[in-house]
C-alpha cells in the first residue's frame, strides 16, 4: 500500500495546501480598510445607500421579501457588457425575483451606455470611493463583473466573479437552492 515516505509526502502536500488556502484568504482581506465590514455568505448584507440615474435614493432593504441578484458592472468592462443581454432575459423570465444592475462607473458614462444599449431591469449607481459598494457586498478583489445573490431576508446566498452563464442565472433566480 503506502510506505512511510509516501505518507510523509502526502502529509507535507496537505499542509502546504492548507497553508496556501489560509494565505490566499488573508491576502483577499488585506486591502479591506480598517473598520469596513464585508458581507459574508449567510449574513444579512449591509443596507447600503444607492441612487438611480435621476438621483433618487434606494436601499437594499427596499427589496426585502424577494430574491435579489445584484450585478456589479461598468461601461468599460467588456465581460460585463457581454453578460447584460443574458441578465435582461433572465430578469424577464423570473419576474418573482429582482435583478439589479449596480454600475461601478460615472453617471455620465452609464447614461451614454444605456442610451445605446437599454436594459429592462433597474440600474443603480454604486459607490466608487473607498469602501466601494462592491467591496462591502463581498467583492474583496473588487473585480468586475461581480454578482451577489440575496434571499428574501437580505442574506447573502452566493457570489460569483466573472460573467454568469444562463444556467446559473436561471438557478439563482428560481426559488430553489443555488448550489
C-alpha positions as CSV (number, residue, x, y, z in Angstrom):
1,X,0.0,0.0,0.0
2,X,1.7,3.2,1.1
3,X,5.2,3.3,2.6
4,X,6.4,5.8,5.1
5,X,8.0,8.2,2.6
6,X,4.7,8.3,0.6
7,X,2.8,9.2,3.8
8,X,5.3,11.9,4.5
9,X,5.0,13.4,1.1
10,X,1.2,13.3,1.3
11,X,1.3,15.0,4.7
12,X,3.6,17.7,3.5
13,X,1.4,18.3,0.4
14,X,-1.7,18.6,2.6
15,X,0.0,21.0,5.0
16,X,1.2,23.1,2.0
17,X,-2.3,23.2,0.5
18,X,-3.8,24.2,3.8
19,X,-1.2,27.0,4.3
20,X,-1.8,28.2,0.7
21,X,-5.5,28.4,1.3
22,X,-5.1,30.3,4.5
23,X,-2.6,32.8,2.9
24,X,-5.0,33.3,-0.1
25,X,-7.8,34.1,2.3
26,X,-5.7,36.5,4.3
27,X,-4.5,38.3,1.2
28,X,-8.0,38.9,0.0
29,X,-8.9,40.6,3.2
30,X,-5.5,42.5,3.4
31,X,-6.8,45.5,1.3
32,X,-10.1,45.9,3.2
33,X,-9.8,49.2,5.1
34,X,-10.0,49.1,8.9
35,X,-13.5,49.3,10.2
36,X,-15.1,48.2,7.0
37,X,-17.5,45.2,7.2
38,X,-17.5,42.9,4.2
39,X,-20.6,40.8,3.7
40,X,-20.1,37.1,4.1
41,X,-22.2,34.1,3.0
42,X,-25.2,33.5,5.2
43,X,-25.1,37.0,6.7
44,X,-27.6,39.8,6.1
45,X,-25.9,42.3,3.8
46,X,-25.4,45.9,4.9
47,X,-28.3,48.2,3.8
48,X,-26.0,50.3,1.6
49,X,-27.5,53.5,0.1
50,X,-27.7,53.6,-3.7
51,X,-29.1,56.1,-6.1
52,X,-30.6,55.8,-9.5
53,X,-29.6,57.9,-12.5
54,X,-32.2,60.5,-11.5
55,X,-30.6,60.9,-8.1
56,X,-33.5,59.1,-6.2
57,X,-32.3,57.2,-3.1
58,X,-32.7,53.5,-2.9
59,X,-31.7,51.0,-0.2
60,X,-31.3,47.2,-0.4
61,X,-33.9,46.9,2.3
62,X,-36.4,48.2,-0.3
63,X,-36.2,44.8,-2.0
64,X,-36.8,42.6,1.0
65,X,-39.3,39.9,0.5
66,X,-37.9,38.7,-2.8
67,X,-34.7,37.1,-4.1
68,X,-32.4,39.7,-5.5
69,X,-29.4,39.4,-7.9
70,X,-27.0,42.3,-7.6
71,X,-24.8,42.5,-10.7
72,X,-21.9,44.9,-10.5
73,X,-20.7,46.2,-13.8
74,X,-19.1,49.2,-15.6
75,X,-19.4,50.6,-19.1
76,X,-15.7,50.0,-19.7
77,X,-15.8,46.3,-18.7
78,X,-16.2,44.1,-21.8
79,X,-17.3,40.9,-20.0
80,X,-19.9,43.0,-18.1
81,X,-21.4,44.2,-21.3
82,X,-21.4,40.7,-22.8
83,X,-23.3,39.5,-19.8
84,X,-26.1,42.1,-19.8
85,X,-28.3,40.5,-22.5
86,X,-28.4,37.3,-20.5
87,X,-29.3,39.3,-17.4
88,X,-32.0,41.0,-19.2
89,X,-33.5,37.7,-20.5
90,X,-33.2,36.2,-17.0
91,X,-34.9,39.2,-15.4
92,X,-37.9,38.8,-17.8
93,X,-38.1,35.0,-17.3
94,X,-38.1,35.3,-13.5
95,X,-40.5,38.1,-12.5
96,X,-40.7,36.8,-8.9
97,X,-37.1,37.8,-8.4
98,X,-35.3,41.2,-8.9
99,X,-32.2,41.8,-11.0
100,X,-30.4,45.0,-10.0
101,X,-27.5,46.3,-12.1
102,X,-25.1,48.2,-9.9
103,X,-23.0,50.5,-12.1
104,X,-19.5,51.0,-10.7
105,X,-19.0,53.9,-13.1
106,X,-19.5,57.6,-13.6
107,X,-23.2,58.5,-14.1
108,X,-22.5,60.2,-17.4
109,X,-20.8,57.1,-18.8
110,X,-23.7,54.9,-17.6
111,X,-26.3,57.2,-19.3
112,X,-24.4,57.2,-22.5
113,X,-24.1,53.4,-22.5
114,X,-27.8,53.0,-21.7
115,X,-28.8,55.3,-24.5
116,X,-27.3,52.9,-26.9
117,X,-27.9,49.6,-25.1
118,X,-31.1,49.9,-22.9
119,X,-31.9,47.1,-20.4
120,X,-35.2,46.2,-18.8
121,X,-34.0,45.8,-15.2
122,X,-33.3,48.6,-12.7
123,X,-29.8,50.1,-12.6
124,X,-28.4,51.9,-9.6
125,X,-25.1,53.6,-9.0
126,X,-22.6,52.1,-6.7
127,X,-20.1,54.0,-4.5
128,X,-16.7,54.2,-6.2
129,X,-14.7,55.6,-3.4
130,X,-13.4,53.5,-0.5
131,X,-15.1,51.4,0.7
132,X,-16.8,50.7,-2.6
133,X,-20.2,49.2,-2.8
134,X,-18.9,46.0,-4.4
135,X,-16.4,45.6,-1.6
136,X,-19.0,46.0,1.1
137,X,-21.1,43.3,-0.6
138,X,-18.3,40.7,-0.7
139,X,-16.2,41.6,-3.7
140,X,-12.9,41.6,-1.8
141,X,-10.9,41.5,-5.1
142,X,-13.0,44.4,-6.5
143,X,-13.2,42.8,-10.0
144,X,-16.0,43.2,-12.4
145,X,-18.4,41.7,-13.3
146,X,-19.3,40.5,-9.8
147,X,-22.7,39.2,-8.8
148,X,-24.2,38.6,-5.3
149,X,-27.4,36.8,-4.7
150,X,-29.6,37.8,-1.7
151,X,-32.5,35.8,-0.3
152,X,-35.9,37.4,0.7
153,X,-34.4,38.3,4.1
154,X,-31.4,40.1,2.6
155,X,-28.9,37.3,3.4
156,X,-26.0,36.6,1.0
157,X,-26.7,33.3,-0.6
158,X,-24.0,33.2,-3.2
159,X,-21.4,35.3,-5.0
160,X,-19.6,35.0,-8.4
161,X,-16.7,36.8,-10.0
162,X,-16.9,36.9,-13.8
163,X,-19.9,36.6,-16.1
164,X,-22.8,34.4,-15.1
165,X,-24.0,31.8,-17.6
166,X,-27.6,31.2,-18.4
167,X,-27.9,28.0,-16.3
168,X,-26.5,29.7,-13.2
169,X,-28.8,32.8,-13.7
170,X,-31.9,30.5,-14.0
171,X,-30.9,28.5,-10.9
172,X,-30.1,31.7,-8.9
173,X,-33.3,33.4,-9.8
174,X,-35.6,30.5,-9.2
175,X,-36.7,29.8,-5.6
176,X,-34.7,26.7,-5.3
177,X,-31.2,26.0,-3.9
178,X,-28.3,27.8,-5.5
179,X,-25.6,25.1,-5.0
